[in-house]
């Protein structure tokens, strides 16, 4: 499993191990370092930026779960995918809902990516063409991490809830709790059909005003209200591409995923988790 020490990957590795799967963690090599990874039966070393290092690391496994942070470089990503596919294992690739762009989408919708994730169109095509599986998580939250933690930090910094807004429009985020996401990966590893796309979305469209208000509550900020943060201003702090992503208004369905895999998200929603949960 690539990314077994990350926010998403660690939850997935833990759940796979709990369900009786033997997890082999792929981690970046560091001089003179050996380490254990929670949930992993074995640790192997390789770097997705060095495809030659992946051949041995991905050998003799039945499924490769790719859950690392993306480099954003299409050539690097494709080379890594080709190396991970070379051993013949089923590949489960972690993409994301930003590839779908603004508006309403489901698993059959054509990609309409924002610039930040445009590289993923070619990567998904390569994975699916080789019989791999694509998982597109919504905005991941829970366990005090993910992008919502940024909203908590910004609320604490500015004394009020804040959300990035383009043209005065309130964004909406498709979301998924990290533990529900981990459950889905187990189902995909065990039953996901080759060439399939699955959406990991628990709530289809959560208004960001409510999320920002809950983030302020999590930060211990009271009485400050909620304000829209213009995307141009946010770009100076967060970078233009990331600010654009945060300002998206999306509604994303996972109806087919739920039906085909019997996946039923059950954890608290994003607003509830911010207001009284892990943050």
N, C-alpha and C positions, 0 to 999 in steps of 0.2 A: 504493500500500500504506500503510494507516494503522498506525502503530506500528513502522515500519521501523528506528527507533533503539533499540527496547526489547530486552529479553532474548530473548524468543521471536521478535519481528519481525526483529531483525537477522540471526538465523540463517536465517530463512525467506527474507529478501531475498537473502542471500548464495547460498543454494542455488538459488533461482529464476534468479538471474543466471548461475550456473554451468551451468544446464541450458538456457541460451539465451533466457530470457525477458527482455524489457526492463522493468525495474522502475522505476516512478514512485513516489517516496517522498513521503508526505504528512506534514509535520511542522508543529508549532505555530510560528506567526510570532513572532519576537522583533525588537524595534525595531532597525533598522540592521544586522541579521544576515543573511548568506547563508552557506550551508555545503554541503559535499558529504556525501553519505551513502554509506558503503561498500556496493557492490553495486548502487547505484541509477544509472540512466542520466539521471534527471531528478529534481529536488526541487521540489515544490509546497508551498504554505503554506495551512493551514487548521486549524481547531480543532473537535473533535467537540462541544464545548460551544457552538459557534456554527454551527448548521446552515447558515446563509446563506453561510458561508465555504467550504462543502464542494462546492457545485454546480460551480463552475469547476474546483476541485482534482480532482474525480473524473470530469471530462468526458473523452471520447475515450479511454477505456481499455476493455479487454475484460473484465477481472476486477478486482474490488476485494477485497483481503484485509484484513479488519478484525482487527488483533491488538494493539490498544491496551489499556492497563490500564483496567479498568472504573471508571466513576464511582460505581456503586452506586445511581444515581438513575434510576428507570425512565423518567420522562418525558424526561430528557436523552438516555438511550440510544436510546429509540424515535425521537426527533426526528433524531438522527444517522443511524440506520438508514434512515429515510425519505429523507433527503437523499442518502445514498450510493446508494440504489436508484433515485433519480430519473433518472439518466443511462442506465439500461437495462443496465448491466454486470452480469455474474454476481457475486453477493456471497458471499464466504466469511467466515463469522462465527466468531470464537473464543469459545467458551463454556467449560465445564469440568465435571468429574465431580462436583463438590460439588452440582450441581443435582439429582443422582440420590439424594442422601441416603445413609443407612447401609444396609448389606446388600448383596445380590448383584444386579447389573444388567447389561443389555446394551443394544445400540443401540435396541431396541424397547421398553425399559422406560419407564413413565410417570415424569415428573419428580416428585420428592419433596424439594424443595430445603430446605436449612437457611436460616435468616434472611439470612445474609450475601449469598446469591446468588439470593434469591427473585425479584428483578427480572428475572432472565434467562429465566424462563418466558415472559413476554410478549414479550421480545425474540426468543427463538428462534421463537416462533409467527409473529411478523411476518416474520422472515427466510424461514422455510420456506414461508409462504403466498405470498410473492412469488417463489418459485422459487430462492431462495438455498440455500446449503449451510451446515450447522453442523458445526464440529469441536469435540469435547470432549476436551481433553488431560487426562491424569492429572497427578499432581504432577511438574512438569518439573524435571529436574536436568541436570548436565553443564556443562562450561566454567566450573566453580567458582561457579555462580550458582544462582538459584532458592531456594525455601523450604529445601532441605537446608542451604544456607549458614547459615541461622538456627540450625539444630541444632548446627553446628560452633561458631558464636559462643557459644551457650549452654553447650556443653561446656567451652569455654575459660574462660568466666566462672565456672562453678560447680565445675570440677575433676572432672566426671563426665558421662557421657552422660545426656541428659534427653529425655523425650518427654511430650507432654501426654496425660493419661488421664482419661476420664470413668468414674465408678463403678468404678474399679479395673480397667477393661478395657483390654487392650493394643490400640491402634489398628492398622489395616493400611491402607497406601496403594497405590492403583493408580498406577503411575509411567510416565514416558517420558523417554528421553534427548532433549535438545534437538535433537541432530542427526538422530535418528530422526524426531522431530516435523517437522523441516524437510523431510525426504524425503516424509512423508505430505502436507504441504501442496502439494508439487509434483504429486503424484498427484491430489489433489483439484482443483487448478487445471486440470489437463489432462483428467481423466476423471471427476470427481465429478458425479453426476447431479443435476439440479435437485430441490430438496426433500428431499435426503438428509441423514441424521445419521451422522457418522463418529466413532468413538472412537479417540483416540490414546493407546493403552495398551500398553506393552511388557511390563510385569509386572503381573499382575492384582491382587495383594494382598501387599505386602511388610510383614512384621511390624516394628513400630516399635522394638521392643527391639533387634533386630539393626541397624537404621538408627542408633539412638542410640549404640550401641557403636562402629560404624564412624565416626560423627561425632566421637566422643571421640578415636579414633585419628587422624583427620585434623587435629584440634586439637592433637595432641601430648600428650594427657592419658593417662596410664597409671595403672592401679591404683585408679582411682576408682569403677569399676563403672558401673552404669546404674540410674537411678531414674525412677519415674513421677512426673510433675509434675501434681498434681490440677488439673482444669480451672478450678476456682474460683480457685485461687492464680495460675494462668497468666493468667487473665482480667485480673487487676490489672496485669499487665505487658504483655500483648499485645492486650487488648480482648476482651470476652466473645464476640463473633461470630467472630473469627479463632481464638480458643482452641478454640471448639466445632468449627470446621472441622478443625483439626489433630488433634482427638481422634476423628474419625470412623473407624469400622471398615467398610471397603468392599472388595468384590470386584467388579471391573468388567471385562467381556469386550469385546474388540475383534475377535471372530472374524469377524463379517460384514464389517467394514472390511478386514481382511486378505484375505479371499476376494475381495471385489469389486474392490479396488484393487491386489491383488498386493503389499501392503505387508508387508515382513518386517523388523522391528526387529533390529538386529545389534550395537548398541553394548553395552558392559558394563552390568550391572544397577546399581541405585542403591547397594547395599552395596559392591560391588566398586569403583565409581567414588569413593565416599567414602574407602574404606580405602587405595586405591592409585592414584587417578586425578587428576582435575582440582582436588580440594579441598586 
